[in-house]
Amino acid sequence: MITNKNSLAQLVDSHAHLELEPLINDTDNVMRRAAQAGVVAVVTVGIDLEDSRNAISIARRFDNVFVSIGFHPHNAKHAKDRDLVEIEKMASDPKVVGYGEIGLDFFRDRSPRDTQLSVFGHQIELAKALKKPVVIHLRDAYEKGLSMLEKAAPFPSSGVIHCFSGVQEDAQRALDLGFYISIPGTVTYKKNDQLRSIVAKLPEERILLETDCPFLSPEPLRGKDCEPAFIVHTAKKVAEVRGSSLQDLGMQTTLNTMKLFGLPREILNNPQNS
């Protein structure tokens, strides 16, 4: 375990999309750069049936890559009954540690809202039945989404609100559900004082870090395709906001991610990560 304050922090990217372009075309180098930055594990997240298959395929190539599967709200209109049955079967793969990302997106509305609501409700229950932690996407839909989660509670395997973009009350409602809050690179954006204020108040045992790569590159790398190595910039900002060292913040959020997803302790000492 890394303890030297001059060593790299041990970090987990709790939400990536290694199976999306351009990352899928260069996964060996992406993961090499991640290891050089101190990233000890990555959870890559499927957004539909084929994407989830690709995520599992990539994870089988790397000891420290794990998978969450499901239908993103953008793709809810494509989630046929047979596809959801197939997703359920895929959840038995040993590399699958979570269910999602699922949820509601009333900002883009790429699927009809009634379809989003129906597919989200079905997948909430599926995640609970599968005993997988649930990975939640909410954008401009926190009130409705959290209400549905509260109605479906409890969640024995817990869950996470990924790429958090809500207000303080939303964060508290998620915490009351026993969920974690995942912080993306947007915390580094100059005008995002609201998120930094929320991050400063979160319980240390409920914070995760993520890139959501290839999207949302943090400062000072905005405009570039994001990748897991970039999580260092997010971690530095969160540590600064919370008055913590990067190493302590990294270890706490890594242990939190390991607890939520049941990741093996061995990732902390895996030579592949050094």
C-alpha positions in Angstrom: 0.0 0.0 0.0 1.3 3.5 -0.9 1.8 5.6 2.3 4.7 7.9 1.3 3.3 11.4 1.0 5.5 11.9 -2.0 4.1 8.9 -3.8 1.2 8.8 -6.1 -2.3 8.8 -4.6 -4.1 5.5 -5.2 -7.3 6.4 -7.1 -10.2 4.6 -8.6 -12.1 6.0 -11.5 -15.6 4.9 -10.4 -17.3 5.8 -13.7 -15.7 5.6 -17.1 -16.7 4.5 -20.6 -13.6 2.7 -21.9 -15.9 1.0 -24.5 -16.7 4.3 -26.2 -14.6 6.0 -28.9 -11.9 7.2 -28.9 -10.9 5.2 -25.8 -11.9 1.8 -27.1 -9.4 2.2 -29.9 -6.4 2.6 -27.5 -7.3 0.8 -24.3 -3.8 -0.6 -23.7 -2.3 2.9 -23.7 -5.2 4.5 -21.9 -4.8 2.0 -19.0 -1.0 2.4 -19.1 -1.4 6.1 -18.6 -3.9 5.5 -15.9 -1.5 3.3 -14.0 1.2 5.9 -14.3 -1.1 8.5 -12.8 -1.9 6.3 -9.8 -5.2 4.9 -10.9 -5.5 1.4 -9.4 -8.9 0.4 -10.9 -11.6 1.6 -13.3 -15.3 0.8 -13.4 -16.4 1.1 -17.0 -20.1 1.6 -17.5 -22.4 0.2 -20.2 -25.2 2.3 -21.6 -27.1 -0.2 -23.6 -26.9 -3.9 -24.5 -24.1 -3.8 -27.1 -22.2 -1.3 -25.1 -22.4 -3.4 -22.0 -21.1 -6.4 -24.0 -18.1 -4.4 -25.1 -17.5 -3.2 -21.6 -17.3 -6.7 -20.3 -15.0 -7.7 -23.2 -12.6 -4.9 -22.3 -12.7 -5.7 -18.5 -11.7 -9.3 -19.2 -8.4 -8.0 -20.6 -7.5 -6.1 -17.5 -7.4 -7.4 -13.9 -8.3 -3.9 -12.5 -11.2 -3.0 -14.8 -14.7 -3.8 -13.7 -18.1 -3.2 -15.2 -21.6 -1.8 -14.5 -24.3 -2.6 -17.1 -27.7 -1.2 -18.0 -29.7 1.1 -20.3 -28.9 4.8 -20.0 -32.0 7.0 -20.2 -30.9 8.3 -23.6 -31.2 4.7 -24.8 -34.4 3.8 -22.9 -36.4 3.9 -26.2 -34.2 1.0 -27.4 -34.7 -1.2 -24.3 -36.9 -4.0 -25.5 -38.1 -6.7 -23.1 -35.7 -9.2 -24.6 -32.8 -6.8 -24.2 -33.5 -6.4 -20.5 -33.7 -10.1 -20.1 -30.3 -10.4 -21.8 -28.8 -7.7 -19.6 -30.1 -9.6 -16.6 -28.2 -12.7 -17.8 -25.0 -10.7 -18.4 -25.1 -9.5 -14.7 -23.9 -12.9 -13.6 -20.5 -12.3 -15.3 -17.8 -12.0 -12.5 -16.6 -8.8 -13.9 -20.0 -7.1 -13.4 -20.0 -5.2 -10.1 -22.9 -2.8 -10.6 -26.2 -2.1 -12.4 -26.4 1.1 -14.4 -26.1 3.7 -15.5 -29.8 4.1 -15.3 -32.0 7.0 -14.6 -33.7 10.1 -16.1 -32.4 12.8 -18.3 -34.9 15.6 -18.9 -32.2 17.9 -20.2 -31.6 16.1 -23.5 -34.8 14.1 -23.7 -33.3 11.7 -26.2 -35.9 9.2 -25.1 -39.6 10.1 -24.4 -40.1 10.9 -20.8 -42.8 8.2 -20.2 -40.4 5.6 -21.7 -37.6 6.8 -19.5 -39.8 6.5 -16.4 -41.0 3.0 -17.3 -37.5 1.7 -18.1 -36.0 3.3 -15.1 -38.6 1.8 -12.8 -38.1 -1.6 -14.3 -34.3 -1.4 -13.9 -34.4 -0.2 -10.3 -36.2 -3.3 -9.4 -33.9 -5.4 -11.5 -30.8 -4.0 -9.8 -32.4 -4.8 -6.4 -33.3 -8.4 -7.5 -29.7 -8.9 -8.8 -28.3 -7.5 -5.5 -26.1 -5.1 -7.4 -25.3 -1.5 -6.4 -27.2 0.8 -8.7 -25.5 3.5 -10.7 -27.9 6.5 -11.2 -27.9 9.2 -13.9 -30.0 12.2 -13.2 -30.0 15.4 -15.2 -32.7 18.1 -14.7 -34.7 15.3 -13.1 -33.6 15.1 -9.5 -37.0 15.6 -7.9 -38.7 12.8 -10.0 -35.7 10.5 -9.9 -35.1 10.7 -6.2 -38.8 10.3 -5.5 -38.7 7.0 -7.5 -35.7 5.8 -5.6 -37.2 6.7 -2.2 -40.4 4.8 -3.1 -38.3 1.8 -4.1 -36.1 1.9 -1.0 -34.4 0.2 0.7 -31.4 -0.7 -1.5 -29.5 -3.5 0.3 -26.6 -3.2 -2.1 -26.7 0.6 -2.0 -26.0 2.8 -5.0 -24.4 6.0 -6.3 -25.6 9.2 -7.9 -23.0 9.5 -10.6 -21.7 12.8 -12.0 -23.6 14.7 -9.3 -25.1 18.0 -10.5 -27.9 18.6 -8.0 -28.3 20.9 -5.1 -27.6 20.4 -1.4 -31.1 19.0 -0.7 -30.6 16.5 -3.5 -27.3 15.3 -2.0 -28.9 14.9 1.4 -31.8 12.9 0.0 -29.3 10.6 -1.7 -27.3 10.2 1.5 -30.5 9.4 3.4 -31.0 6.5 0.9 -27.6 5.2 1.9 -26.2 6.2 -1.5 -22.8 7.5 -2.4 -22.1 10.8 -4.3 -19.7 10.6 -7.2 -17.8 13.8 -8.1 -16.7 14.4 -11.7 -14.3 16.8 -13.4 -16.9 19.5 -13.3 -15.8 20.3 -9.7 -12.8 21.9 -11.2 -14.7 24.3 -13.5 -14.3 27.9 -12.4 -18.0 28.8 -12.2 -19.0 25.6 -10.3 -19.0 27.0 -6.8 -22.2 25.2 -6.0 -20.7 21.8 -6.5 -17.6 22.7 -4.5 -19.8 23.9 -1.7 -21.6 20.6 -1.6 -18.4 18.6 -1.9 -17.0 20.4 1.2 -19.9 19.1 3.3 -20.2 15.5 2.2 -19.4 12.7 4.7 -15.9 11.4 3.8 -17.2 7.8 3.7 -19.7 8.6 1.0 -17.6 10.3 -1.7 -16.5 8.7 -4.9 -14.4 10.2 -7.8 -15.1 9.7 -11.5 -14.1 10.9 -14.9 -17.2 9.9 -17.0 -14.6 9.7 -19.7 -14.4 10.4 -22.6 -16.6 13.3 -21.5 -16.1 16.2 -19.0 -12.4 16.6 -18.9 -11.3 18.6 -15.9 -9.4 21.8 -15.8 -6.7 22.3 -17.1 -7.6 19.8 -19.8 -11.0 20.9 -20.9 -11.6 20.4 -24.6 -9.6 17.2 -24.7 -11.0 13.7 -24.8 -11.1 12.6 -21.1 -9.5 9.4 -19.8 -9.0 7.8 -16.4 -5.6 9.4 -15.9 -7.3 12.8 -15.7 -9.0 11.9 -12.5 -5.9 13.2 -10.7 -7.0 16.8 -11.4 -10.5 16.1 -9.9 -8.9 14.4 -6.9 -6.7 17.4 -6.3 -9.6 19.9 -6.4 -11.7 17.7 -4.1 -8.8 17.4 -1.6 -8.3 21.2 -1.8 -12.0 21.9 -1.2 -12.1 19.6 1.8 -8.7 20.6 3.3 -7.3 17.1 2.9 -4.1 15.8 1.4 -4.3 14.2 -2.0 -3.1 10.9 -0.6 -5.7 10.8 2.2 -8.5 11.8 -0.1 -7.4 9.3 -2.7 -7.3 6.4 -0.2 -10.6 7.3 1.3 -12.4 7.5 -2.0 -10.7 4.4 -3.2 -11.8 2.4 -0.1 -15.3 3.8 -0.6 -15.5 2.6 -4.2 -14.1 -0.8 -3.2 -16.8 -1.1 -0.5 -19.7 -0.1 -2.8 -18.7 -2.3 -5.7 -17.0 -5.1 -3.8 -13.7 -4.6 -5.6 -10.9 -6.9 -4.5 -8.4 -5.6 -2.0 -5.6 -6.9 -4.2 -6.0 -3.8 -6.5 -4.1 -1.8 -4.0 -1.0 -3.9 -4.4 -1.4 -5.2 -8.0 2.0 -4.9 -9.8 -0.1 -4.1 -12.9 -1.0 -0.8 -11.2 2.6 0.3 -10.5 
